[in-house]
Amino acid sequence: MTNSYIDQWYLDNLVCPIDKSQLAYENNQMHCIKHSHIYNIFRGIPIMLVDKYQKTNNLHSLRTVNIVEGREKLRFDLQRDLKKNEIDPLVQEIIAETNSNFYTKAVGKLKTYTIPDFPISTNDNKHLLDVGCGWGRWCISSSKSGFDTIGIDPCIDSIMSAIRISKQLNIKTKFVIGDARFLPFKKDLFDNCFSFSVFQHFIKEDVKKILEGINFTLKVGGISNIHMLNKYGLRSLCMQIKHIFKKYEYFQTTYWSSSDLISLFNIKIGHSKVVYLSFFTQAQYKDYHLFKPMHKLIFNISKILNSIALKIPFIKYFADNIYIISKK
């Protein structure tokens, strides 16, 4: 494990992810003052994972722990600074995994980063938490929209890439390695919480636990924007039929109805509403040139259905991608 400087922000705003008690910094570790839980620091980044104390069944967390403790190695030399026009090698490799299969043609061939447009903006440098930030595409997007963004993800490879991409693009963001079910942030810290294409990979009980953590760290009056998959979306229905006889696998998609989501978010965070986004795909229009011909066709059909839904509102209830927007 590497000794390194840790930003004062972490010392002021992180708490024990298990019992929410204060942390003390000593010998390149953060110590829970209540129950003596210990969290390591890796190259200046807090490793706020709880696997040492609780079984999480999170393969990303287990790999991170193995790397920090020297049993495995990072996938790339993530200490090396990126050149001006270089695309991070991890992003080149996993772009279709993080952005959807519409990006399979772009694997290993990206010329620019696929940074999406953020759905909201601010002029007040509001604090925003990006849950399951991956390599940081939404952190970069939200920072460009005026937010002071903190990203959290259990995958050390992704977080280390996010750090050096942010440095390369001169984006000021902070990152924490942690599990969404055990958020390590103090109470009433964030003005906004955001997550995209993450919650559907958790079982429903875990989603409830994540929402409780968001409620804890979100300020009164704070807003959460959480992307989910609609159980009755056109593609979602096909995928559910396809997997009906398969056993549950790690990171498998879980589907919710919009009414169930509204009921849950109302209870766990506050008054909530659904915003219907798109049919079939999460892909961004600005990346259209990266798609294969079949994916371009599907994308165009999605645009047509979005247009029809404006005139025939009932159609929107079959959109696959939705936001649940809640106010604490």
C-alpha positions as MATLAB code, in Angstrom:
seq = 'MTNSYIDQWYLDNLVCPIDKSQLAYENNQMHCIKHSHIYNIFRGIPIMLVDKYQKTNNLHSLRTVNIVEGREKLRFDLQRDLKKNEIDPLVQEIIAETNSNFYTKAVGKLKTYTIPDFPISTNDNKHLLDVGCGWGRWCISSSKSGFDTIGIDPCIDSIMSAIRISKQLNIKTKFVIGDARFLPFKKDLFDNCFSFSVFQHFIKEDVKKILEGINFTLKVGGISNIHMLNKYGLRSLCMQIKHIFKKYEYFQTTYWSSSDLISLFNIKIGHSKVVYLSFFTQAQYKDYHLFKPMHKLIFNISKILNSIALKIPFIKYFADNIYIISKK';
ca = [
       0.000    0.000    0.000;
       1.299    3.453   -0.930;
       1.593    6.285    1.575;
       0.124    9.467    0.186;
      -1.382   12.838    0.970;
      -5.124   12.897    1.555;
      -7.271   15.904    0.745;
      -8.722   17.677    3.789;
     -12.198   17.402    2.269;
     -12.209   13.668    2.927;
     -11.204   14.156    6.549;
     -13.988   16.708    7.043;
     -16.814   14.889    5.246;
     -16.340   11.134    5.394;
     -17.829    8.966    8.145;
     -17.738    5.264    8.861;
     -19.954    3.621    6.207;
     -21.150    1.045    8.737;
     -22.158    3.098   11.783;
     -21.832    6.704   10.486;
     -19.443    7.626   13.314;
     -16.577   10.094   13.033;
     -13.249    9.021   11.557;
      -9.720    9.750   12.758;
      -6.781    9.819   10.328;
      -3.593    8.045   11.361;
      -0.769    6.209    9.544;
      -2.396    6.489    6.132;
      -5.641    4.981    7.435;
      -9.000    6.264    8.584;
     -10.166    4.823   11.905;
     -13.774    4.645   13.073;
     -13.751    6.092   16.590;
     -16.842    4.164   17.670;
     -16.149    0.561   16.658;
     -12.535    0.652   15.457;
     -13.299   -0.087   11.809;
     -10.236    0.716    9.702;
     -10.218    2.057    6.124;
      -7.064    2.283    4.028;
      -5.883    5.103    1.798;
      -4.573    4.158   -1.662;
      -2.665    6.863   -3.551;
      -4.663    9.557   -1.796;
      -8.041    7.895   -2.324;
     -10.063    6.601    0.657;
     -11.008    2.931    0.365;
     -14.306    2.983    2.250;
     -15.296   -0.621    1.575;
     -16.816   -2.762    4.323;
     -15.916   -6.238    3.041;
     -13.567   -6.799    5.975;
     -16.520   -6.495    8.344;
     -19.586   -7.533    6.349;
     -20.251   -9.921    3.486;
     -21.211   -7.853    0.431;
     -20.999  -10.309   -2.502;
     -19.549   -7.430   -4.525;
     -16.940   -8.723   -6.962;
     -15.695   -5.196   -7.702;
     -15.078   -4.617   -3.997;
     -13.232   -7.904   -3.622;
     -10.925   -7.069   -6.516;
     -10.260   -3.616   -5.060;
      -9.353   -5.104   -1.687;
      -7.018   -7.585   -3.381;
      -5.259   -4.784   -5.264;
      -4.881   -2.571   -2.208;
      -3.460   -5.490   -0.234;
      -1.089   -6.483   -3.056;
      -2.686   -9.753   -4.209;
      -3.711   -8.401   -7.625;
      -2.547   -5.624   -9.929;
      -4.355   -2.745  -11.611;
      -5.335   -3.466  -15.208;
      -3.259   -0.548  -16.498;
      -0.480    1.737  -15.305;
      -2.858    4.297  -13.880;
      -0.101    6.395  -12.312;
       1.020    7.556  -15.734;
      -0.473   10.873  -16.851;
      -2.458   10.775  -20.065;
      -1.227   12.685  -23.097;
      -3.334   15.592  -24.361;
      -5.376   13.689  -26.975;
      -4.954   10.192  -25.561;
      -8.021    8.189  -24.557;
      -7.661    6.291  -21.321;
      -6.950    2.610  -22.131;
      -9.516    1.337  -19.623;
     -12.238    3.435  -21.257;
     -11.178    2.126  -24.669;
     -11.649   -1.396  -23.335;
     -14.909   -1.096  -21.376;
     -16.833    1.568  -23.320;
     -19.493   -0.938  -24.481;
     -19.885   -2.224  -20.909;
     -20.436    1.217  -19.387;
     -22.297    2.985  -22.201;
     -24.358    0.077  -23.675;
     -23.858   -2.363  -26.538;
     -24.501    0.466  -29.007;
     -20.821    1.303  -28.470;
     -19.328   -2.079  -29.440;
     -18.033   -0.636  -32.695;
     -16.085    1.974  -30.722;
     -14.180   -0.470  -28.480;
     -10.487    0.355  -28.800;
     -11.205    3.052  -31.410;
     -12.413    6.090  -29.447;
     -11.002    9.435  -30.566;
     -12.786   11.490  -27.886;
     -14.490   10.733  -24.583;
     -18.216   10.007  -24.699;
     -19.280   12.624  -22.157;
     -23.098   12.861  -21.974;
     -25.119   16.030  -21.469;
     -26.074   16.448  -17.824;
     -29.846   16.787  -17.284;
     -29.583   19.686  -14.805;
     -27.274   22.639  -14.212;
     -26.420   25.080  -11.434;
     -24.623   28.368  -10.943;
     -24.019   27.830   -7.227;
     -21.347   25.078   -7.172;
     -23.785   22.802   -5.396;
     -22.405   19.552   -4.003;
     -23.470   16.539   -6.057;
     -22.897   12.864   -5.371;
     -22.615   10.510   -8.349;
     -23.374    6.971   -7.129;
     -21.678    4.266   -9.191;
     -19.615    6.790  -11.143;
     -17.445    4.272  -13.023;
     -14.772    6.033  -15.081;
     -16.358    9.388  -14.337;
     -18.320   10.345  -17.448;
     -21.255   11.749  -15.461;
     -18.917   13.369  -12.920;
     -17.229   15.241  -15.751;
     -20.601   16.125  -17.276;
     -22.024   17.437  -13.984;
     -18.851   19.399  -13.233;
     -19.153   21.101  -16.610;
     -22.750   21.953  -15.637;
     -21.597   23.818  -12.541;
     -21.672   21.168   -9.806;
     -18.988   20.392   -7.271;
     -19.084   16.643   -7.866;
     -17.946   13.676   -5.809;
     -18.037   10.234   -7.410;
     -18.187    6.913   -5.602;
     -17.635    3.438   -7.036;
     -16.306    0.129   -5.649;
     -14.067   -0.572   -8.670;
     -10.533    0.716   -8.134;
      -9.631    0.403  -11.828;
     -12.516    2.686  -12.794;
     -11.831    5.209  -10.039;
      -8.137    5.477  -10.885;
      -9.073    6.053  -14.531;
     -11.648    8.660  -13.501;
      -8.986   10.522  -11.524;
      -6.506   10.748  -14.352;
      -9.158   11.545  -16.997;
     -10.385   14.412  -14.813;
      -6.804   15.620  -14.497;
      -6.297   15.322  -18.249;
      -9.452   17.364  -18.953;
      -8.741   19.842  -16.139;
     -11.959   18.923  -14.336;
     -11.997   19.324  -10.568;
     -13.735   16.331   -9.052;
     -13.194   14.086   -6.051;
     -13.591   10.323   -5.876;
     -14.147    7.756   -3.168;
     -13.918    3.987   -3.480;
     -16.987    2.630   -1.753;
     -20.134    0.522   -1.939;
     -23.426    2.287   -2.751;
     -25.130    0.264   -0.003;
     -22.727    1.693    2.569;
     -22.306    5.356    1.682;
     -19.484    6.910    3.763;
     -20.638   10.528    3.806;
     -21.790   12.645    6.714;
     -25.391   13.696    7.203;
     -26.911   16.520    5.105;
     -23.815   16.946    2.930;
     -25.090   16.967   -0.661;
     -27.491   19.257   -2.496;
     -28.010   16.697   -5.266;
     -27.584   12.995   -5.817;
     -27.342   11.407   -9.248;
     -26.971    7.877  -10.559;
     -27.222    6.464  -14.061;
     -27.523    2.826  -15.107;
     -26.509    1.529  -11.678;
     -29.519    0.790   -9.472;
     -30.954   -1.820  -11.849;
     -27.982   -4.058  -11.068;
     -28.952   -4.364   -7.393;
     -31.603   -6.615   -5.925;
     -34.606   -4.721   -4.583;
     -33.633   -4.968   -0.910;
     -30.270   -3.422   -1.710;
     -31.928   -0.568   -3.620;
     -33.929    0.235   -0.503;
     -30.715    0.325    1.516;
     -29.023    2.634   -1.003;
     -31.959    5.039   -0.879;
     -31.744    5.180    2.913;
     -28.084    6.132    2.569;
     -28.930    8.829    0.032;
     -31.586   10.210    2.346;
     -29.025   10.374    5.159;
     -26.438   12.340    3.185;
     -28.834   14.534    1.165;
     -29.671   17.960    2.560;
     -33.246   18.866    3.413;
     -34.651   20.187    0.137;
     -32.005   18.254   -1.791;
     -32.836   16.594   -5.106;
     -32.000   13.115   -6.353;
     -32.075   12.095  -10.022;
     -31.902    8.317  -10.294;
     -32.008    6.476  -13.613;
     -33.976    3.231  -13.594;
     -35.313    0.705  -16.093;
     -39.068    0.547  -16.572;
     -40.531   -2.926  -16.072;
     -43.009   -2.240  -18.875;
     -40.526   -0.747  -21.331;
     -40.570   -2.330  -24.780;
     -37.017   -3.685  -24.571;
     -37.381   -4.439  -20.874;
     -40.352   -6.734  -21.547;
     -38.338   -8.657  -24.144;
     -35.375   -9.042  -21.792;
     -37.566  -10.250  -18.934;
     -39.109  -12.918  -21.154;
     -35.635  -13.936  -22.352;
     -34.363  -14.449  -18.789;
     -37.522  -15.863  -17.226;
     -36.045  -19.330  -16.653;
     -32.495  -18.237  -15.794;
     -31.087  -18.187  -12.279;
     -30.104  -14.818  -10.843;
     -26.517  -13.892  -11.666;
     -24.275  -11.215  -10.176;
     -25.020   -7.774  -11.652;
     -28.129   -9.075  -13.421;
     -30.729   -6.452  -14.277;
     -33.704   -5.953  -11.957;
     -36.867   -4.285  -13.269;
     -39.383   -2.105  -11.441;
     -42.739   -0.631  -12.374;
     -42.888    3.151  -12.233;
     -45.671    2.986   -9.626;
     -43.551    0.769   -7.346;
     -40.612    3.112   -7.768;
     -42.679    6.173   -6.902;
     -44.033    4.470   -3.782;
     -40.551    3.438   -2.666;
     -38.849    6.774   -3.387;
     -41.672    8.686   -1.694;
     -41.020    6.700    1.473;
     -37.230    6.571    1.372;
     -36.390   10.085    0.110;
     -39.408   12.327   -0.388;
     -41.937   13.542   -2.937;
     -41.070   11.889   -6.244;
     -42.040   11.926   -9.891;
     -41.186    9.960  -13.045;
     -39.559   11.462  -16.110;
     -39.673    9.188  -19.156;
     -36.434    9.344  -21.147;
     -36.119    6.971  -24.093;
     -37.052    3.688  -25.695;
     -34.714    0.723  -26.184;
     -31.395    2.426  -25.466;
     -29.458    4.717  -23.133;
     -27.123    5.807  -25.944;
     -26.533    9.509  -26.537;
     -27.358   11.268  -29.826;
     -23.973   13.012  -29.866;
     -22.377    9.545  -30.203;
     -24.525    8.528  -33.191;
     -21.462    8.328  -35.467;
     -20.072    5.523  -33.274;
     -23.028    3.162  -33.756;
     -23.335    0.207  -36.107;
     -26.038    0.528  -38.833;
     -28.482   -1.691  -36.881;
     -27.978    0.381  -33.737;
     -28.501    3.587  -35.723;
     -31.816    2.175  -36.958;
     -32.923    1.308  -33.408;
     -31.828    4.721  -32.186;
     -33.884    6.431  -34.904;
     -36.923    4.326  -33.997;
     -36.462    5.421  -30.395;
     -36.459    9.067  -31.499;
     -39.653    8.511  -33.485;
     -41.357    6.893  -30.491;
     -40.284    9.823  -28.299;
     -41.887   12.189  -30.806;
     -45.082   10.135  -30.924;
     -45.213   10.096  -27.116;
     -45.382   13.898  -27.135;
     -48.640   13.687  -29.093;
     -49.959   10.451  -27.587;
     -48.806   10.571  -23.938;
     -49.890    6.989  -23.241;
     -46.948    5.749  -25.333;
     -44.429    7.106  -22.819;
     -45.416    4.425  -20.302;
     -43.583    1.908  -22.507;
     -40.295    3.835  -22.456;
     -37.413    1.732  -21.164;
     -35.341    4.425  -19.487;
     -36.739    6.676  -16.786;
     -35.574    9.094  -14.106;
     -37.060    9.081  -10.641;
     -36.671   12.632   -9.374;
     -37.182   13.108   -5.632;
     -37.029   15.993   -3.197;
     -36.114   15.346    0.414;
];
